Amino acid sequence: MVKMSRFHGRPCSSLLLVFPVMLGALATDLAVAQLPSYDRVRVLEQPRGIADAELLDHDGRPFKLSQLQGRVALVLFGFTNCPDVCPLAMESMQQLRESGRVNPDEVAFVLISVDGVRDTPPVMKDYLSRFSPDFIGLTDAPNVVKPIARAFSASFFKGGEGHDGHYTVSHSPQVFVIDRDGRLRAEFYTPSLEAMAGTTNALLQESP
């Protein structure tokens, strides 16, 4: 509990400092409360800031997560050899982009590879071309990606290799939803197109 005091009828300086903090917290709560509720969409009770980090994009250029700010970003941690989860998630993002329900210029669709050994920039670029040339692919060594994934509360680990050298990677399946200010706000667990569009548009309507 915050104790408020007065000195000769004037508010103390500590109260003046507390008020903006309280108002800021209230504004945050209201912003979260305004997000609609949908099946298979988890809305975070409090926005979570994501620290900036640098990876390589699908053209082999350095790309910082802060470059996504100003847009709502849908982020999947996956890999190009994924047999089921990733193609389904990527197709759902493609459908959202092409549906006309959101402004594609204000939404970033991002795949961060959890298999940087095989997912080189050219491989990422070829994979993304199957969905949209505007999708963003980011990759790097797994030890570089792991702390970034941890910040999102995502995880991944490499499975055992077969005699042919083939292996798979287990990873978190959800699509993470980042607001214009670079804060994690929601997670998609294969929701409907309506749910994806509704959540995305609610975030787009917020002032950056």
HELIX and SHEET records of a PDB file:
HELIX    1   1 SER A   13  ALA A   33  1                                  21    
HELIX    2   2 LEU A   65  LEU A   68  5                                   4    
HELIX    3   3 VAL A   85  GLU A   98  1                                  14    
HELIX    4   4 PRO A  104  GLU A  106  5                                   3    
HELIX    5   5 PRO A  121  LEU A  128  1                                   8    
HELIX    6   6 PRO A  142  ALA A  151  1                                  10    
HELIX    7   7 LEU A  193  LEU A  204  1                                  12    
SHEET    1   A 2 ARG A   6  PHE A   7  0                                        
SHEET    2   A 2 ARG A  10  PRO A  11 -1                                        
SHEET    1   B 8 VAL A  41  GLY A  49  0                                        
SHEET    2   B 8 ARG A 183  PHE A 188 -1                                        
SHEET    3   B 8 VAL A 175  ILE A 178 -1                                        
SHEET    4   B 8 VAL A  72  GLY A  78 -1                                        
SHEET    5   B 8 VAL A 107  SER A 113  1                                        
SHEET    6   B 8 ILE A 136  THR A 139  1                                        
SHEET    7   B 8 GLU A  54  ASP A  57 -1                                        
SHEET    8   B 8 PRO A  62  LYS A  64 -1                                        
SHEET    1   C 2 PHE A 156  LYS A 158  0                                        
SHEET    2   C 2 VAL A 169  HIS A 171 -1                                        
END                                                                             
